[in-house]
Structures are given as structure tokens and as C-alpha cells.
Amino acid sequence: MKNEIEIQTKCKVFCGDFDLLIKLHSKYNYIKYLENFDYIRLPKTYLFNNKNEVLEFINKNTKFDYVLKPEFSRFA
């Protein structure tokens, strides 16, 4: 993907590999990565793809405490 952007825009993209960036900056993927370590306690994490999925989850889990965050954001 990075190469495609560089070819299409004729600009150099100065960042690491996109797969690594997604692994480390996606809250969902980062939690999934940390699940490989038994000594780290993690919150139960779900990934929603649209508003309807969020509403469906909330309606089915009325007694569940939860925090909703964007997958990619800073300071959330």
C-alpha cells in the first residue's frame, strides 16, 4: 500500500511499514497482540464496523459496562 501511494502521488512516504503501524496503532489489533502474554490483564474488546453493530451490542448488553472508542485515535 505504501508503494502504491508513492507511485500514484510521486511523493516519498516517510513512515514505517503499514502493517506494523496498524498493529501498533489500532486499539483492537494491539489488544489482540497483547493477548499472547498471559501476565497482562486486558479488557474484553470488540471491533464494530458500523453504527448498527454498536447499537445492536448496546441493546443486547444492557447490564454491561463499556467504553466506546474509535479504533484509530490519539488520547482516547
Sequence and secondary structure as in RCSB ss.txt:
>XXXX:A:sequence
MKNEIEIQTKCKVFCGDFDLLIKLHSKYNYIKYLENFDYIRLPKTYLFNNKNEVLEFINKNTKFDYVLKPEFSRF
A
>XXXX:A:secstr
 HHHHHHHHT    S  HHHHHHHH HHHHHHHHTT TT         SSHHHHHHHHHH TT       SS S 
 
